[in-house]
Amino acid sequence: MDKKLFLLDAYALIYRAYYALIRAPRMTSRGFNTSAIFGFVNTLEEVLNKQQPSHIAVCFDPSGPTFRHEAYPEYKAQRDKQPEDITLSIPYIKDIIKAYGIPAIEIPGYEADDVIGTLSHIAEKEGYITYMMTPDKDYGQLVTDRVLMFKPSLRGSEMEIRGPEEICGRYGIKSPQQVVDILALEGDAVDNIPGCPGVGEKTAMKLISEWGTVENLLGNTDSLKGALQRKIVDNAEQIRFSKFLATIKTDVPVDIPIDNLRRGDIDVNTLTGIYTELEFRTFIKRLHDRHGDNQPSDPTPEAKPAAANEMPSLFDIIDEPVQQADTSAMADSEHDYIANTDLATLEATINEAVKAGRVGVTLYAIGSDDMTSRWMGTAISTSEGKAVYIAMPPQGAARDEMLKILAKLFTSPFVTIVSHDVKRDYLLLKREGIAFTAPYYDTSVAHYLIEPEMNHSFPRVVAAYLDYHTLDYDDTSRTRKKGEPLPAGEEMLRLCEVADMTLRLYNKLNPLIESNGVKNLMDDIELPLIKVLAEMEWTGVRIDVEALAELSRKYTSQLREMEQEAYRLAGGEFNIGSPMQVGEVLFERLKIDAKAKRTKRGAYSTTEEVLEKYRNVHPIVDTILEIRGIRKLLTTYIDALPQLINQSTGKIHTTYNQTVTATGRISSTNPNLQNIPIRTDDGREIRRAFIADRGDLFMSADYSQIELRLIADISGDNDMIEAFLSGADIHQATAAKIYKERIEDVSDEQRRRAKTANFGIIYGISAFGLSERLRIPRAEAKMLIDGYFATYPHIKEYIAEAIEKARSDGYVTTIMGRKRMLPEINSRNAVVRGYAERNAVNAPIQGSAADIIKLAMVNIARNFEQEGLKSRMIMQVHDELIFNVVPEELERVQAIVTSDMMNAYHGRVPLIVSSGVGSNWLEAH
C-alpha cells in the first residue's frame, strides 16, 4: 500500500480560514478572534480523519526575507500587513500542530512552497504519494503522477485533487511544468511578479501552448506579430526574471528525512488545555470521544528511576518465547533471531561475534539525545539471517556485569563493528565507561559517499539496496526520541532485524565504495572522522552565561536608547515593530521618497532590502535597521544559547552532522554553529560568550581564502596563481587588473567590488545578482564580470569545462574524489538546469575545501592522541577549527594544528592558516 504524505501550506490555509469567517468571526468571551485557528483546526482534522495520511507536515513561511526578496526587493512588497488577529493566532496554531504530533517546518530564506516542493520531490523518489494541501495555483508546476494538489473543502464544497490531467486540462498545456511559463508571462499581482505587461492569462496560455516554454518563445519572436511581438521583445529580460521568481525550488536544504514526518501521538491533555482557553467546546468533546485521555509517554523517562513495567529486563525477554512474538514483518526474510538467556551464554555470544570478524550491531537507547539517552539493549548479527538480542537491566549489579562482557566486543581489535550510526554508538558506550576502540564501519556514511543527494536513513537505504520494505516502524537503530520502550517480543525482533539488515547493507555497499572510487575517502577521511566528531560532541564547549546575560542587558538598554532616538528623528513615538507604522513615518511624515510604491490599501514595503536603499537618505533608517538587527540577536542567540546548556556538564554539546550536506561540508545542530553571526560588531560579540575551560586557553585556526586558492589551483589560471604566490592582497590585485590601476592606487570601493566578484563568480553570480549586491547598474555589473574573466581567462575555461563534464558524466568530483551527483544538469527547465550548472562549478571547490579540513581534523586528532595531549578540538565552523588548550601545551598545539592544516593538501597555491589565542572565541579569532 502506498504511503501517503500530506504537506500543508500553513499560511495559505490560515489566511483562507480567517477570511472565510471575516463577516461572522468567532470571538472568545475575552474578545479574541479565533477564526484562523478554528478554521485551520477544522481543515487539519478533516485531513487526518478522512484521508488518513501515514506522514504529514505543516510548512510555514519564514519571518525574514527569502532568496526571492534578495534578488528582487519588490517581491510581495505591495502586500498588506498581516492582520493582527492572524499574528496572534500563529503561536496557538503551532502549539496545536505540535500537540498533534505533527512536524512544523520553517526554513530561513525559503518560502513554504519551496520547502513543500523539495519535500515532495524527495518523497516521490522514495515511493510516497504526496498531496500538497493548498489553494495556491502556483503549485501546479510541481504536479506529477505521484505529487498531487489537494484543495480542501470550503463552505460545503467538496475537496478537490488535481493531478497532471487536471492541471494540463485547466491551462491547455502538455505538462504541469509549463505552469511556471504561463506565470512568467502573466505575472502575479499577489506576489508582485511583473511578468510581461499587457499579457494576461489567456494570451499566456495560448503562447505556451504553442511554444512550450518562455525560452523557446523568446527564441522565436520573429514569428510573432504587431503589438504582441513588441511586448515580448521589449520585456524579454523581465519575462526570464519573472520565471525565476515564479519557479518553486525543489532543492532547499531541508535536513529532515521523509520518514521523520510520520504521524505522531496526540497529546490529549495539551490540546484540551489549548481548546479550553480558546473556548472550542466542540473540539474538546470530539477530541475525548476519539482519543479518550491517552497521553504520550514521558519524554524524559531516563530522568527518573525505571519502573518494572517501563522497560523489560533481560529476564522479561527470555521468559517470553520467541515464537509467540509477532513475526509478520519478517515474512519475506528467513532468519534465526534469538534472545540471550544468561551471562554465561552472553560470554559465548560475544566470543562468537569476535571470531566472526565482522558483525552488524545496533544499540537500543531511550532518551531525547545522544548525550542523555540510556543504553537499554544490543542486537548483534554474525551472519545474514542470524542475530542475537541482549536486553540490559536498567540498573544494578546485573547491568554492570553485562557491560563488562559487552565491552569485550567493542574493544576487540579483531572484529569490525558495522553500524548505521557509529558516532551515536560511540557516545552511548562512552557514557557507560566503555572505550569504543574496535574497528568500525558506518553504512550511513558509505551510502552518503555513494549517493550524496539521497536520504540516508536506515529504512530508506534498506528499502533501496535490499529491496526490503517492512521497516515501517521507527528507526530503532537510533535513539527513540519519545522515550517509549518497545514491547518485549517486538523489541527483540526489530533490533535483531536492524542488526541483520545492517550487516547485509555492508555486503551491498562496500563493493560499491570500491567501484565508485571513494575507498580512500572512506578509509582515510570519513570513517576516522566519526570518532573525531564524537569526541568533539562529548567534550562540548563552555558558555559564559553571565557574559550572555550582560549582553542581553546591554542590548536591551541600547534598544531603549535607539528607540528614543528613532522617536526623536521621527518627531514622535510609533511602533517600530510595525512595518505599516514604519512606512507611514518614513514616507508620509518624513517624506524620504515621494515616489515610494504603495499597496492597494496604502501601505508601504519596509523590508530590510527596501530600507537598505534609504540607509544614506535619512539617519532614522539606519537606526531602524540597527534596532531590528539587535532584536534578532537577542531572540535567536543571546537569550537562546543558555537554554541549550547540558545541566550535567555545564556545556553546550552541539551535534555534528556528517551525512547532511551534498557538498561534503559538516553541518551542526542544537546549536547551528555555522549560523552564528560574524559580519557585524554586535553579532561578533556573541563569540565572546564561548570560553575555554577554567585555567585553559581558547585557540582558533582558520584557512585563509581557501576556496579562492583552490579555484586558482584547479583552474590553473597563472595570473591568479601568481597573485597568491606574490603575497599580494588577492582582492586588491584583482581590482588592479580589472580597473587597470596600479595596485597601490586601488580604491576601497574598487577592492570591495573585486572581492564580491571573486567570491560571486565561484557561486555563479549573474550580472543581475552582482548589480543588486553592489547596487550598481546591470551594464556596469556585466562590465565587471567581463573584466574579471579577461583578467583570469582560465577561470572562465574552468567553468565551461566543469559544466560540460557534468553534462557528460552526470556528476563532478573534488580533488579527493568526492562525487556530487547532478542529475538535472541536462534539464529542459532553464532555471533547474542553471542551478545544476552553478553546482557543477562550485561543488568541486566547496567540496574540496570540505575534504581538506576534514583530513586536517583527522590528522590533528591522531597527533594529539599519539602525543598524549590534554588539549582538545572542540568546534568546527566553516573553514575554522577551535581548540580548548592547556597553557603548557600551547606551543605544541599550534605547531601540530598549523602543520596538519597546511599539509592536508599540496597544490600550485599553498594553503595559509592564521591562528589566534585568547580566553574566548572573539579574542582568539
Secondary structure, 3 states (H helix, E strand, C coil): CCEEEEEEEHHHHHHHHHHHCCCCCCECCCCCECHHHHHHHHHHHHHHHHHCCCEEEEECCCCCCCHHHHHCCCCCCCCCCCCHHHHHHHHHHHHHHHHCCCCEECCCCCCHHHHHHHHHHHHHHCCEEEEEECCCHHHHHHCCCCEEEEECCCCCCCCEEECHHHHHHHHCCCCHHHHHHHHHHHCECCCCECCCCCCCHHHHHHHHHHHCCHHHHHCCHHHCCHHHHHHHHHCHHHHHHHHHHHCCCCCCCCCCCHHHHECCCCCHHHHHHHHHHHCCHHHHHHHHHHHCCCCCCCCCHHHCCCCCCCCCCHHHHHHCCHHHCCCHHHCCCCCEEEECCCHHHHHHHHHHHHHHCEEEEEEEEECCCCCCCEEEEEEEEEECCEEEEEECCCCCHHHHHHHHHHHHHHCCCCCEEEECCHHHHHHHHHHCCCCCCCCEEEHHHHHHHHCCCCCCCHHHHHHHHHCCCCCCCCCCCCCECCCCCCCHHHHHHHHHHHHHHHHHHHHHHHHHHHHCCCHHHHHHHHHHHHHHHHHHHHHCEEECHHHHHHHHHHHHHHHHHHHHHHHHHHCCCCCCCCHHHHHHHHHHHCCCCCCCCECCCCCECCCHHHHHCCCCCCHHHHHHHHHHHHHHHHHHHHCCHHHHCCCCCCEECCEEECCCCCCCCCEEECCCHHHCCCCCHHHHHHHHHEECCCCCEEEEEEECCHHHHHHHHHHCCHHHHHHHHCCCCHHHHHHHHHHCCCHHHCCHHHHHHHHHHHHHHHCCCCHHHHHHHHCCCHHHHHHHHHHHHHHCHHHHHHHHHHHHHHHHHCEEECCCCCEEECCCCCCCCHHHHHHHHHHHHHHHHHHHHHHHHHHHHHHHHHHHHHCCCCCEEEEEECCEEEEEECHHHHHHHHHHHHHHHHCCCCCCCCCCEEEEEECEHHHHC
